[in-house]
Amino acid sequence: MTIALERPKKKTRSAEIREQLGYPIIDTDVHTQEFPPLFLDYLEQVGGTAIAERFQEHLPGSSRSKWFKQTWEERRAYRTTRPPFWTRPTDSALNLATISLPKLLHERLQEAGTDFAVVYPNLATMGPHIGHEEMRRAVCRAANTYHAEIFRPYSDRLTPIATIPMHTPEEAIEELEYAVKVLGLKAIQIPGHIRRSIPAFEKYGEEVANEAIWIDTFGLDSKYDYDPFWAKCVELKVVPTTHSSGMGWINRRSISNYQYNHIGHFAAAGEALCKSLFFGGVTYRFPTLKFAFLEGGSAWGASLYADLIWHWETRNKDHLLENNDPAKINREELLEYYIRYGGELVHNRLDGLGSGLGFHADLISPIDPGEQDEFAKAGVKTPEDVRSRFLNHFYFGTESDDTRVAHAFNRKANPYGVRIKAFLGSDSGHWDVPDITAVAANAYSFVERGILTEEDLRYFLFIHPLELYTSLNRDFFKGTSVEKYLGTGD
């Protein structure tokens, strides 16, 4: 039996908007789903039959997570984080097929009025978080090879990310070099963090070690020096992007409600990495290297930027020495205030006046200017340095219906009157964005509703992603549908 395939016979609203705009739309976050039988062929070639067979249980649809297999008593006992029931579009076969067939995605991207898209395959976002080293490295290598080959014929509009495992700098560099030099991939994704066991708890066994963990974010207080990896990114002209989850973190561990766990989790994971890169001095030591955080929106970026400025102004080294040194307190005067105004509250108890008020400041270690300068690694000496270390390096993927993008473009509220570098990352292909042809129309509604100006929208859809991806590689868009527009951005 042959089924008639229904395809649109007229231009979509999004395609009409694209013609009206007169500049290209770049979508930095389009999700795709691997075709399992073919992917397993690649995995078997890379890792062998045993790895491929073991990995089948991780494929979507082949089994459910442990939450679905547990009783409620087990979920309570282990505080097992509730995952989503299903994350793919099911409203139409067309939308479901679009996320797994590159040729169809290429056609529908044009129907949607989107000129170019960076593709984030679902297994590729999961691969770097696999704990078992042999499987992790095999899955990442197979995913990169698979996607490089199936998307190569459609490179004028689509480029897949290379997924880079980050458990050690050496592992990351090895996969990065293979992805760029051998496979020819030009966009990469790193995990936002690695879960590492706290050494002091490892003696209690694997179950405890798996739960007593800390989050390594590759910059501040990391287990390893990741500078060789950042240097390799600069050398190979690729910008690190991240799409990691914060699901399962302490405050995102409901055993009964996925929405509770989901809301804000990408932003939380992105903020953890962003602060680590900033305070760890990565953006100071690598002035040409930029980073992008996908799917968490941009409101948290605007908030973090303002917070960093405020914390420098109120907690910088000089301010601490001037205003927060307990050795400077006049203890005789403080005691007199307590005698005069304390009354019965303090009568015969003034010998207990504690160090919390600086009375026993001699028992407190004096301020060490070096240790107290928590902005030193970031190379920050002025608030303008905060602006530079942050604004010149961080970009924030934002969905086309996320009205909180207004915070990123609120130049009256953002310190120094700047735009936070938000750009379109539609997240199409997941449950919240089933139809890719609705993305541009959703984004343009920001202008129609007065949330963004026409100029803001141009930065959102074109200038910011253009800046990011050409910052190291001037030829990133060479041979693509965007090439003829190069030089038309600010």
C-alpha positions as CSV (number, residue, x, y, z in Angstrom):
1,M,0.0,0.0,0.0
2,T,1.3,3.4,-1.0
3,I,0.5,6.3,1.4
4,A,0.2,9.8,-0.1
5,L,2.6,12.2,1.6
6,E,1.1,15.6,2.4
7,R,3.5,18.4,2.0
8,P,2.7,22.2,2.1
9,K,1.6,23.6,-1.2
10,K,2.1,27.2,-0.3
11,K,4.8,29.2,1.5
12,T,4.8,29.0,5.2
13,R,4.5,32.1,7.3
14,S,8.1,31.7,8.3
15,A,9.3,31.6,4.7
16,E,7.4,34.8,4.0
17,I,9.0,36.5,7.0
18,R,12.4,35.4,5.8
19,E,11.9,37.1,2.5
20,Q,10.7,40.2,4.3
21,L,13.8,40.4,6.5
22,G,16.3,40.4,3.7
23,Y,19.1,38.7,5.8
24,P,19.7,35.1,6.7
25,I,18.3,33.2,9.6
26,I,20.8,31.0,11.4
27,D,19.4,28.4,13.8
28,T,22.1,27.2,16.2
29,D,20.3,24.3,17.8
30,V,18.3,21.9,15.6
31,H,17.9,18.4,17.2
32,T,18.0,15.2,15.2
33,Q,17.6,11.5,16.1
34,E,19.9,8.8,14.8
35,F,18.5,5.8,12.8
36,P,19.4,3.1,15.3
37,P,20.3,0.2,13.0
38,L,22.7,2.3,11.0
39,F,24.3,4.0,14.0
40,L,24.9,0.6,15.6
41,D,26.8,-0.4,12.4
42,Y,29.1,2.5,13.0
43,L,29.5,1.8,16.6
44,E,30.4,-1.9,15.9
45,Q,33.0,-0.7,13.4
46,V,34.5,1.6,16.0
47,G,34.1,-0.3,19.3
48,G,33.4,-3.9,18.3
49,T,30.4,-6.2,18.6
50,A,30.4,-6.3,22.4
51,I,30.2,-2.6,22.8
52,A,27.5,-2.3,20.2
53,E,25.4,-4.9,21.9
54,R,25.8,-3.4,25.3
55,F,24.9,0.0,24.1
56,Q,21.6,-1.1,22.5
57,E,19.9,-0.7,25.9
58,H,20.7,3.0,25.8
59,L,19.0,3.6,22.5
60,P,15.7,5.6,22.7
61,G,12.7,3.2,22.6
62,S,14.8,0.1,23.3
63,S,14.3,0.3,27.1
64,R,13.2,2.8,29.7
65,S,15.3,4.4,32.3
66,K,15.5,2.8,35.7
67,W,12.8,5.1,37.1
68,F,10.2,3.4,34.9
69,K,11.4,0.0,36.1
70,Q,11.4,0.8,39.8
71,T,8.6,0.5,42.3
72,W,7.6,3.6,44.2
73,E,9.3,2.2,47.3
74,E,12.6,2.0,45.3
75,R,12.2,5.5,43.8
76,R,11.8,6.9,47.3
77,A,14.7,4.8,48.7
78,Y,17.1,5.9,45.9
79,R,15.5,9.4,45.3
80,T,15.5,8.5,41.6
81,T,15.0,11.6,39.4
82,R,11.9,11.3,37.3
83,P,12.8,11.6,33.6
84,P,10.4,12.6,30.7
85,F,8.0,10.1,29.3
86,W,8.7,11.0,25.7
87,T,10.6,13.9,24.0
88,R,10.0,13.5,20.3
89,P,7.2,15.1,18.2
90,T,4.3,12.8,17.6
91,D,1.7,15.1,16.1
92,S,2.6,14.1,12.6
93,A,4.7,11.5,10.8
94,L,6.3,14.3,8.8
95,N,7.6,16.1,11.9
96,L,8.9,12.9,13.4
97,A,10.6,11.8,10.1
98,T,12.2,15.3,9.8
99,I,14.4,14.9,12.8
100,S,16.0,11.7,11.6
101,L,16.3,12.1,7.8
102,P,18.9,14.7,6.7
103,K,17.5,15.0,3.2
104,L,14.0,15.8,4.5
105,L,15.4,18.1,7.2
106,H,17.3,20.0,4.4
107,E,14.1,20.5,2.4
108,R,12.0,21.5,5.4
109,L,14.6,24.0,6.6
110,Q,14.1,25.8,3.3
111,E,10.3,25.6,3.7
112,A,10.9,27.2,7.2
113,G,12.9,30.1,5.8
114,T,15.9,29.1,7.8
115,D,19.1,29.5,5.8
116,F,21.5,27.5,8.0
117,A,21.3,25.3,11.0
118,V,23.8,23.7,13.5
119,V,22.6,20.2,14.2
120,Y,22.7,18.6,17.7
121,P,22.1,14.9,17.4
122,N,20.5,13.4,20.5
123,L,22.9,10.6,21.1
124,A,25.8,13.1,20.6
125,T,24.5,15.2,23.5
126,M,24.4,12.1,25.7
127,G,27.6,10.4,24.7
128,P,30.2,12.5,26.6
129,H,28.4,11.7,29.9
130,I,28.8,7.9,29.6
131,G,30.9,6.8,32.6
132,H,32.5,3.8,31.1
133,E,35.6,5.1,29.2
134,E,35.7,2.5,26.5
135,M,32.0,2.9,25.6
136,R,32.1,6.6,26.0
137,R,35.0,7.1,23.5
138,A,33.5,4.5,21.1
139,V,30.1,6.2,21.1
140,C,31.5,9.7,20.6
141,R,33.7,8.5,17.8
142,A,30.9,6.6,16.1
143,A,28.5,9.5,16.5
144,N,30.9,11.9,15.0
145,T,31.7,9.6,12.0
146,Y,28.0,8.8,11.5
147,H,26.9,12.4,11.5
148,A,29.8,13.7,9.4
149,E,28.9,11.3,6.7
150,I,25.1,11.5,6.6
151,F,25.1,15.3,6.7
152,R,27.9,15.9,4.3
153,P,25.7,16.1,1.1
154,Y,23.6,18.8,2.8
155,S,26.4,21.1,4.1
156,D,25.1,24.1,2.3
157,R,22.4,24.4,5.0
158,L,23.3,21.9,7.8
159,T,26.4,21.2,9.8
160,P,26.4,18.7,12.7
161,I,28.4,19.2,15.9
162,A,31.2,16.9,16.8
163,T,30.7,15.6,20.4
164,I,33.8,15.9,22.5
165,P,34.3,13.8,25.7
166,M,36.0,15.8,28.4
167,H,36.9,13.4,31.2
168,T,40.5,14.3,30.7
169,P,42.2,16.9,28.5
170,E,44.0,14.2,26.6
171,E,40.8,12.4,25.7
172,A,39.2,15.6,24.6
173,I,42.1,16.6,22.4
174,E,42.3,13.2,20.7
175,E,38.6,13.3,19.7
176,L,38.8,17.0,18.7
177,E,41.7,16.4,16.3
178,Y,40.0,13.4,14.8
179,A,36.7,15.2,14.3
180,V,38.3,18.3,12.7
181,K,41.3,16.9,10.8
182,V,39.9,13.5,9.7
183,L,36.1,14.0,9.6
184,G,36.1,17.7,8.6
185,L,33.6,18.8,11.2
186,K,33.7,22.5,12.1
187,A,31.3,22.8,15.0
188,I,31.8,21.1,18.4
189,Q,29.9,20.4,21.6
190,I,31.5,19.7,25.0
191,P,29.7,18.5,28.1
192,G,29.0,21.3,30.5
193,H,30.4,19.3,33.4
194,I,31.8,16.0,34.5
195,R,30.4,14.2,37.6
196,R,33.4,13.1,39.7
197,S,33.3,11.3,43.0
198,I,34.5,13.1,46.1
199,P,37.8,11.3,47.0
200,A,37.1,11.2,50.7
201,F,33.9,9.1,50.1
202,E,35.3,6.6,47.6
203,K,36.4,4.3,50.5
204,Y,32.7,3.6,51.2
205,G,32.2,1.7,48.0
206,E,30.8,2.4,44.5
207,E,27.2,3.1,45.5
208,V,28.3,5.9,47.8
209,A,30.9,7.2,45.4
210,N,28.3,7.5,42.7
211,E,26.2,9.8,44.8
212,A,28.8,11.7,46.7
213,I,30.0,13.7,43.7
214,W,31.2,17.1,42.8
215,I,30.7,18.9,39.4
216,D,33.9,19.6,37.5
217,T,33.4,22.4,35.1
218,F,36.8,22.6,33.5
219,G,37.8,26.0,34.7
220,L,37.7,26.9,38.4
221,D,39.0,24.2,40.8
222,S,39.0,21.5,38.1
223,K,40.7,18.2,38.5
224,Y,42.8,18.8,35.5
225,D,44.4,21.7,33.6
226,Y,42.2,22.1,30.5
227,D,44.2,24.9,29.0
228,P,45.8,22.5,26.5
229,F,42.3,21.7,25.2
230,W,41.3,25.3,25.0
231,A,44.5,26.0,23.1
232,K,43.7,23.2,20.7
233,C,40.3,24.7,20.1
234,V,42.0,28.0,19.1
235,E,44.5,26.1,16.9
236,L,41.8,24.2,15.1
237,K,39.5,27.2,14.8
238,V,36.5,25.7,16.6
239,V,34.3,27.4,19.3
240,P,33.1,25.2,22.2
241,T,29.4,25.0,22.7
242,T,27.6,23.1,25.4
243,H,24.2,21.6,25.7
244,S,24.3,19.8,29.1
245,S,21.6,19.0,31.5
246,G,21.3,19.9,35.2
247,M,18.6,17.2,35.7
248,G,19.3,15.1,38.8
249,W,21.2,17.9,40.6
250,I,20.2,18.2,44.3
251,N,17.4,20.7,43.7
252,R,16.2,19.0,40.5
253,R,15.6,15.5,41.9
254,S,11.9,15.1,42.3
255,I,10.9,11.4,42.1
256,S,7.4,12.3,40.8
257,N,7.4,15.4,38.7
258,Y,9.5,15.8,35.5
259,Q,8.5,19.4,35.0
260,Y,9.9,20.3,38.4
261,N,13.2,18.7,37.4
262,H,13.2,20.2,33.9
263,I,12.4,23.9,34.4
264,G,15.6,25.8,34.4
265,H,18.0,22.8,34.3
266,F,19.8,23.8,31.1
267,A,20.3,27.3,32.5
268,A,21.6,25.9,35.8
269,A,24.2,23.7,34.0
270,G,25.1,26.6,31.7
271,E,25.6,29.0,34.5
272,A,27.9,26.6,36.4
273,L,30.2,26.3,33.3
274,C,30.0,30.0,32.5
275,K,31.1,31.0,36.0
276,S,33.8,28.5,36.0
277,L,35.3,29.7,32.7
278,F,35.1,33.3,33.9
279,F,36.5,32.9,37.5
280,G,39.0,30.2,36.3
281,G,40.5,32.8,33.9
282,V,39.8,30.9,30.7
283,T,38.4,33.9,29.0
284,Y,41.4,35.9,30.2
285,R,44.0,33.5,29.0
286,F,42.3,32.8,25.7
287,P,41.1,36.2,24.5
288,T,39.9,35.0,21.1
289,L,38.0,32.0,22.3
290,K,34.2,32.2,22.5
291,F,31.7,29.8,24.1
292,A,28.0,29.2,23.5
293,F,25.4,27.8,25.9
294,L,22.4,26.1,24.3
295,E,18.8,25.7,25.3
296,G,18.9,27.5,28.6
297,G,17.8,30.8,27.2
298,S,19.5,34.1,27.7
299,A,17.8,35.6,30.8
300,W,20.2,33.8,33.1
301,G,23.1,35.3,31.0
302,A,21.8,38.8,31.6
303,S,21.4,38.1,35.3
304,L,24.8,36.6,35.6
305,Y,26.5,39.5,33.8
306,A,24.8,42.0,36.1
307,D,25.7,39.9,39.2
308,L,29.4,39.7,38.2
309,I,29.5,43.5,37.9
310,W,27.8,44.0,41.2
311,H,30.0,41.4,43.0
312,W,33.1,43.1,41.7
313,E,31.9,46.5,42.8
314,T,31.0,45.2,46.3
315,R,33.5,42.4,46.9
316,N,36.7,43.3,45.0
317,K,40.0,43.2,46.9
318,D,40.3,46.9,47.6
319,H,36.7,47.0,48.8
320,L,37.2,44.1,51.2
321,L,40.3,45.7,52.7
322,E,38.5,49.0,53.1
323,N,35.1,47.8,54.3
324,N,35.3,44.2,55.5
325,D,38.5,43.9,57.6
326,P,37.5,43.0,61.2
327,A,40.9,44.2,62.4
328,K,39.8,47.8,61.7
329,I,36.9,47.7,64.1
330,N,37.1,50.1,67.1
331,R,36.4,47.5,69.8
332,E,36.3,50.1,72.6
333,E,33.6,52.1,70.8
334,L,31.7,49.0,69.9
335,L,31.7,47.9,73.6
336,E,30.5,51.3,74.6
337,Y,27.5,51.1,72.2
338,Y,26.5,47.7,73.8
339,I,26.8,49.1,77.3
340,R,24.8,52.2,76.5
341,Y,22.1,50.6,74.3
342,G,22.0,46.9,75.1
343,G,20.4,47.2,78.5
344,E,19.1,44.0,80.1
345,L,19.6,42.1,76.8
346,V,23.4,42.2,77.3
347,H,23.7,42.8,81.1
348,N,26.6,40.8,82.6
349,R,27.1,39.0,79.3
350,L,29.4,41.3,77.3
351,D,32.2,38.8,77.7
352,G,30.4,36.8,75.2
353,L,30.5,39.5,72.5
354,G,31.7,37.3,69.7
355,S,33.9,37.4,66.7
356,G,30.8,37.7,64.4
357,L,31.0,41.4,65.3
358,G,34.7,41.6,65.1
359,F,35.2,41.9,68.8
360,H,37.7,39.1,68.9
361,A,39.3,40.1,65.6
362,D,42.7,39.0,67.0
363,L,41.5,35.4,66.7
364,I,40.6,35.9,63.1
365,S,43.2,35.3,60.4
366,P,44.1,38.7,58.9
367,I,43.0,39.3,55.3
368,D,45.5,38.0,52.7
369,P,45.1,40.3,49.7
370,G,46.1,37.4,47.4
371,E,43.6,34.9,48.7
372,Q,40.8,37.5,48.9
373,D,41.2,38.6,45.3
374,E,38.8,36.1,43.8
375,F,38.8,38.0,40.5
376,A,42.6,37.7,40.1
377,K,42.5,34.5,37.9
378,A,40.0,36.3,35.6
379,G,42.4,39.2,35.2
380,V,39.8,41.6,36.5
381,K,41.0,44.9,37.9
382,T,38.1,47.1,36.8
383,P,34.4,46.6,36.1
384,E,35.2,47.2,32.5
385,D,37.3,44.1,32.7
386,V,34.3,42.1,33.9
387,R,32.4,43.4,30.9
388,S,35.2,42.4,28.5
389,R,35.8,38.9,30.0
390,F,32.1,38.2,29.8
391,L,30.6,40.0,26.9
392,N,33.3,39.2,24.4
393,H,33.2,35.5,25.1
394,F,29.7,34.2,25.9
395,Y,26.7,33.5,23.7
396,F,23.3,32.2,24.7
397,G,21.0,30.0,22.6
398,T,17.4,31.0,23.1
399,E,14.3,29.4,21.8
400,S,12.0,31.2,19.3
401,D,9.1,31.5,21.8
402,D,11.1,32.5,24.9
403,T,10.0,36.0,25.7
404,R,12.6,36.4,28.4
405,V,15.0,37.2,25.6
406,A,13.9,40.8,26.3
407,H,16.3,40.8,29.3
408,A,19.2,40.1,27.0
409,F,18.3,43.1,24.8
410,N,17.3,45.5,27.6
411,R,20.2,48.0,27.1
412,K,18.7,50.3,29.7
413,A,19.0,47.7,32.4
414,N,22.2,45.8,31.4
415,P,25.4,47.4,32.8
416,Y,27.1,49.6,30.3
417,G,24.1,49.6,28.0
418,V,25.0,46.4,26.2
419,R,23.2,43.6,24.5
420,I,23.8,40.2,26.0
421,K,24.7,38.0,23.0
422,A,21.5,35.9,22.7
423,F,20.9,34.1,19.4
424,L,18.3,31.7,18.0
425,G,18.7,28.1,19.2
426,S,15.2,26.8,18.4
427,D,15.4,23.3,20.0
428,S,13.3,22.1,17.2
429,G,12.8,18.3,17.1
430,H,11.9,18.0,20.7
431,W,8.5,18.0,22.4
432,D,8.3,21.7,22.8
433,V,9.1,22.6,19.2
434,P,7.7,19.8,17.0
435,D,7.4,21.9,13.8
436,I,10.5,23.5,12.4
437,T,8.5,25.6,10.0
438,A,7.0,27.6,12.9
439,V,10.4,28.9,14.3
440,A,10.9,32.0,12.2
441,A,7.3,33.1,12.7
442,N,7.6,32.7,16.4
443,A,10.8,34.7,16.5
444,Y,9.3,37.5,14.4
445,S,6.4,37.7,16.9
446,F,9.0,39.3,19.3
447,V,8.9,42.3,17.1
448,E,5.2,42.2,16.5
449,R,4.6,42.2,20.3
450,G,7.1,45.0,21.0
451,I,9.5,42.6,22.9
452,L,12.4,43.2,20.5
453,T,13.1,45.9,17.9
454,E,13.8,45.1,14.3
455,E,17.5,45.8,15.0
456,D,17.5,43.5,18.0
457,L,15.9,40.7,15.9
458,R,18.7,41.1,13.3
459,Y,21.3,40.5,16.1
460,F,19.3,37.6,17.4
461,L,18.9,35.8,14.1
462,F,22.0,36.7,12.2
463,I,24.7,38.9,13.6
464,H,25.4,37.1,16.9
465,P,25.6,33.6,15.4
466,L,27.7,35.0,12.6
467,E,30.1,36.6,15.1
468,L,30.3,33.4,17.1
469,Y,31.1,30.9,14.3
470,T,33.4,33.1,12.3
471,S,35.3,34.4,15.3
472,L,38.0,31.8,14.8
473,N,37.1,30.3,11.4
474,R,36.5,33.0,8.8
475,D,35.5,30.3,6.3
476,F,32.9,28.7,8.5
477,F,30.1,29.7,6.2
478,K,32.0,29.3,3.0
479,G,30.0,27.2,0.5
480,T,26.8,27.6,2.5
481,S,23.6,29.5,1.8
482,V,24.9,32.2,4.2
483,E,28.1,33.0,2.3
484,K,26.7,35.6,0.0
485,Y,25.6,37.6,3.1
486,L,29.0,37.8,4.7
487,G,30.1,41.3,5.2
488,T,26.6,42.5,5.7
489,G,26.6,42.1,9.5
490,D,27.9,44.8,11.8
